Amino acid sequence: VKRVQSLLSVSENNKGEAQVLGKHRLLNIGGVELKSPIISGRLLDFTCLDELSLDGAVNNSKVYLWHCSAKGVRVNGGVIGLDLFDSLLWDHRAWAKKRELALEDGVFQDFTIECEEIRFHSSRAVLKNFNVRAKNFDATMEHTNLDKVQVDYNENGRVDHSEASKLYRNAKRLFSSVGDTVDAGECYYKEKLHEMKSLASPRELFKECWLRSGWLKKGWLTLLCYLKCAAKFISFITWGFGERPIRSLLLSMGVILLATLTYFLAPASVTYHHLGRSLYFSIVTFVTLGYGDISQTSSPLQLLSAIEAFCGMFLTGLFLAGFASKTKQY
């Protein structure tokens, strides 16, 4: 299946013309402006729609644009039910003029876009029920409202965690620019998660200079990446990079129960075989109340109490900061 998909993928020749199977140019039906066209039932697969302008398009069923070239397509007045798969949506050549999908002055609903690289521009528009899957994503928006827009990394094939991190970073900025802090926070979480995973493979992260580096520089880069990965892993476990503060609460309960079990079973503990008093002492120590009515006399248990108090200050601070961060600007 992957071999057939790779054969059907649209590519460009040295002139920038879209082609399939490496040599056959697509049927060119672009470069025109259509007023109120009826696009329902059109078979538009393997077509070149570059510079096509649709003004007030009419359709009552889903329109499939699979294996197409749609660079510089402009849709004005809204449209419903476009499905783009493995299509070229923007011109990435440095010398080409800016050509990307443009959505203007209308409601654009029930879009499904699954391509390698996606870039589009929206102006005075409402995007509703948008599902975007890509390996490279960017968008600019002017006076645009978002309603149920989802952006995901296309994991077809080998996952490049560095590219996935960039994709979610762009999506985070997109949602933040329109005031959608909930989706921006979710993209921020995925961005940091993939960034953490990319640090676990320094050879892939620094593949451009890895082969040209000596063993000393490779060792330094590896150590640096692993230290950063460990720091991000701690942030991931304790509070989900600030987006999952409930983890701090659950981790706090685990610390309290583990300390309670130690105070209950340790023969040197002053609360030995007293479950209620062990739990009470653990909670008081964790929240650093310091009543002083119970105190451990054994050095190991005193050290455990100090560690538990430190964990209590650390996890409580993360829990409160996590909820406060829900209102931050990403």
C-alpha positions in Angstrom: 0.0 0.0 0.0 2.8 2.4 0.9 4.5 1.7 -2.4 1.4 2.5 -4.4 0.8 5.6 -2.3 4.4 6.8 -3.1 3.8 6.2 -6.8 0.6 8.2 -6.7 2.1 11.1 -4.8 2.1 14.4 -6.7 5.6 15.9 -7.2 7.0 18.8 -9.2 9.5 18.9 -12.1 12.3 21.4 -12.5 9.8 23.8 -14.1 7.5 23.7 -11.1 4.8 21.7 -13.0 2.8 19.2 -11.0 3.2 15.6 -12.1 2.3 12.0 -11.1 4.3 8.8 -11.5 7.3 11.0 -11.9 6.6 12.0 -15.5 2.9 12.6 -16.3 1.7 16.2 -15.9 -1.7 16.7 -14.2 -4.7 17.9 -16.2 -4.6 21.7 -15.9 -8.0 23.3 -15.1 -6.7 26.2 -13.0 -5.8 29.8 -13.8 -9.5 30.9 -14.2 -12.1 32.7 -12.1 -15.5 31.0 -11.7 -18.6 32.7 -10.4 -21.1 30.6 -8.4 -19.8 27.2 -9.8 -21.6 24.0 -8.9 -18.8 21.7 -7.7 -20.9 18.8 -6.4 -20.1 15.5 -8.0 -17.0 16.7 -9.8 -14.2 14.2 -10.2 -11.2 16.4 -9.5 -8.5 13.8 -8.5 -5.2 14.2 -10.3 -5.9 17.7 -11.6 -3.9 20.9 -11.4 -6.0 23.7 -9.9 -3.2 26.3 -9.5 -4.4 29.9 -9.4 -8.1 28.8 -9.5 -10.5 31.3 -8.0 -14.0 30.1 -6.8 -16.5 32.8 -5.9 -19.6 31.6 -4.2 -19.1 27.9 -4.9 -22.2 25.7 -4.5 -22.2 22.0 -3.4 -24.4 19.7 -1.4 -21.9 16.8 -1.0 -18.3 16.3 -0.1 -15.8 17.3 -2.8 -12.6 15.2 -3.0 -9.4 16.7 -4.1 -6.9 13.8 -3.9 -3.5 13.9 -5.5 -3.9 17.4 -6.8 -2.0 20.6 -7.1 -3.9 23.5 -5.5 -1.2 26.2 -5.2 -2.7 29.7 -5.1 -6.3 28.5 -5.0 -8.6 31.2 -3.7 -12.1 30.4 -2.3 -14.4 33.4 -1.7 -17.8 33.2 -0.1 -17.5 30.0 1.8 -17.8 26.3 0.9 -18.7 23.1 2.7 -17.1 19.7 2.7 -13.7 19.8 1.0 -11.5 16.8 1.4 -7.8 17.3 0.4 -5.4 14.4 0.5 -1.8 14.2 -0.6 -2.0 17.5 -2.6 0.3 20.4 -3.1 -1.1 23.5 -1.3 1.7 26.0 -1.5 4.8 26.9 -3.6 7.9 26.4 -1.6 10.4 27.5 -4.2 12.4 30.5 -3.1 12.0 32.4 -6.4 8.2 31.9 -6.7 5.6 34.4 -5.7 3.6 33.6 -2.6 1.0 31.0 -3.6 -1.0 29.3 -0.9 -4.6 28.3 -0.2 -6.7 31.4 0.5 -10.1 31.3 2.3 -12.0 34.6 2.3 -15.3 36.1 3.3 -17.4 33.2 4.3 -18.0 30.1 6.4 -15.7 27.1 5.6 -17.1 24.0 7.2 -16.3 20.3 7.4 -12.8 20.4 5.8 -10.4 17.5 6.0 -6.9 18.2 4.9 -4.2 15.5 5.0 -1.0 16.5 3.2 2.7 16.6 3.8 2.9 20.4 3.9 0.0 22.7 4.5 -0.1 26.5 4.5 -3.1 28.6 4.0 -4.4 32.1 4.6 -7.9 33.1 5.9 -9.5 36.5 6.0 -12.9 37.5 7.4 -13.8 33.8 7.7 -15.2 31.2 10.0 -13.5 27.8 10.1 -15.8 25.1 11.5 -15.1 21.4 11.9 -11.6 21.6 10.4 -9.4 18.5 10.7 -5.8 19.1 9.6 -3.1 16.4 9.4 0.4 17.3 8.1 4.1 17.1 8.7 4.7 20.8 8.1 2.0 23.3 8.9 1.6 27.0 9.0 -1.3 29.5 8.6 -2.0 33.2 8.8 -5.4 34.5 9.9 -7.1 37.9 9.7 -10.5 38.4 11.4 -11.1 34.7 11.6 -13.1 32.7 14.1 -12.3 29.0 14.8 -14.9 26.4 15.8 -13.7 22.9 16.4 -10.4 23.1 14.6 -8.0 20.2 15.1 -4.3 20.1 14.0 -2.4 16.8 14.2 1.0 15.6 13.1 0.7 13.1 10.2 2.4 10.0 11.6 2.3 8.1 8.3 5.8 6.5 8.2 8.7 7.4 10.5 7.8 10.0 13.1 10.2 13.0 13.1 9.7 14.4 16.6 11.6 17.6 15.8 9.3 18.4 12.9 6.2 17.4 15.0 7.3 19.8 17.6 7.5 22.6 15.1 4.1 21.8 13.7 2.4 22.0 17.1 4.4 25.2 17.9 2.9 26.8 14.8 -0.6 25.5 15.7 -0.2 26.8 19.2 0.5 30.3 17.8 -2.4 30.0 15.5 -4.9 29.2 18.3 -3.4 31.8 20.6 -3.7 34.5 17.9 -7.5 34.1 17.9 -7.8 33.8 21.7 -8.4 30.0 21.9 -6.3 29.2 25.0 -7.7 25.7 25.4 -6.5 24.4 22.0 -3.4 26.5 22.3 -2.6 24.7 25.6 -3.2 21.3 24.1 -0.8 22.1 21.2 1.7 23.4 23.7 1.6 20.1 25.6 2.1 18.1 22.4 4.9 20.5 21.3 6.9 19.9 24.5 6.2 16.1 24.4 7.7 15.7 21.0 10.5 18.1 21.9 11.3 15.8 24.8 11.3 12.7 22.6 13.5 14.4 20.0 16.1 15.1 22.7 16.3 11.3 23.4 17.9 10.9 19.9 20.7 13.4 19.6 22.0 11.7 16.4 18.7 12.5 14.7 18.4 16.0 16.2 21.8 17.1 15.1 22.0 15.0 11.9 23.3 17.9 9.9 26.5 18.3 11.9 26.7 14.8 13.5 28.8 13.2 10.8 31.2 16.1 10.7 31.8 16.2 14.4 34.5 14.5 16.4 33.9 12.0 19.2 34.4 14.7 21.9 31.7 17.0 20.4 29.4 14.0 19.9 29.8 13.1 23.5 29.1 16.7 24.7 26.0 16.9 22.5 24.7 13.6 23.7 25.2 14.5 27.4 23.6 17.9 26.9 20.6 16.3 25.1 20.1 13.7 27.8 20.2 16.3 30.6 17.6 18.4 28.9 15.5 15.3 28.2 15.7 14.3 31.9 14.6 17.8 32.9 11.7 17.8 30.5 10.7 14.3 31.6 10.5 15.4 35.2 8.3 18.3 34.1 6.2 15.8 32.1 5.7 13.5 35.0 5.0 16.1 37.7 2.6 18.4 36.0 2.5 17.7 32.2 4.5 20.8 31.2 2.0 23.0 33.1 -1.0 21.6 31.2 -1.8 18.6 33.4 -1.7 20.0 37.0 -3.9 17.0 38.2 -0.7 15.0 37.9 0.8 17.0 40.8 -2.2 16.2 42.9 -2.0 12.5 42.2 1.7 12.5 42.7 1.2 14.3 46.1 -1.2 11.6 47.2 1.3 8.9 46.2 4.0 10.6 48.2 1.8 10.9 51.3 0.6 7.2 51.1 4.2 6.0 50.5 5.5 7.9 53.5 2.5 6.8 55.6 3.3 3.1 54.8 7.0 3.7 55.8 6.0 5.3 59.1 3.6 2.5 59.8 5.9 -0.4 59.1 9.3 1.0 60.3 10.0 -0.4 63.9 12.0 2.8 64.7 8.9 5.0 64.0 7.0 6.7 66.8 3.8 5.8 65.0 4.8 2.1 64.4 1.6 0.0 63.8 -0.6 3.1 64.2 -2.2 3.7 60.8 -4.2 6.8 61.8 -1.3 8.5 63.5 1.1 7.6 60.6 -1.3 9.1 58.1 -1.8 12.2 60.2 2.0 12.7 60.6 2.6 12.2 56.9 -0.1 14.8 55.9 1.1 17.3 58.5 4.7 16.9 57.3 3.8 17.1 53.6 1.9 20.4 54.0 4.6 21.7 56.4 2.2 22.6 59.2 4.8 21.9 61.8 2.5 21.2 64.8 5.3 19.4 66.7 3.0 17.0 68.6 4.6 14.1 66.8 8.2 14.0 65.6 10.5 11.2 64.6 13.6 10.3 66.6 15.3 8.0 64.2 17.8 9.7 61.8 16.6 7.9 58.6 13.0 8.7 59.4 13.9 12.3 60.2 15.6 12.5 56.8 12.5 11.0 55.2 10.3 13.6 56.9 12.5 16.4 55.5 12.4 15.0 52.0 8.6 14.6 52.3 8.2 18.3 53.4 10.4 19.4 50.4 8.2 17.3 48.0 5.1 18.9 49.5 6.3 22.5 48.9 7.5 21.5 45.3 4.3 19.7 44.3 1.9 22.1 45.9 3.6 25.0 44.0 3.4 23.1 40.7 -0.3 22.3 41.3 -1.2 25.9 42.0 1.0 27.2 39.1 -0.6 24.7 36.7 -4.1 26.0 37.3 -2.9 29.6 37.1 -1.1 28.9 33.8 -4.5 28.1 32.2 -5.0 31.8 31.7 -1.5 32.5 30.2 -0.9 33.8 26.7 1.0 31.2 24.7 
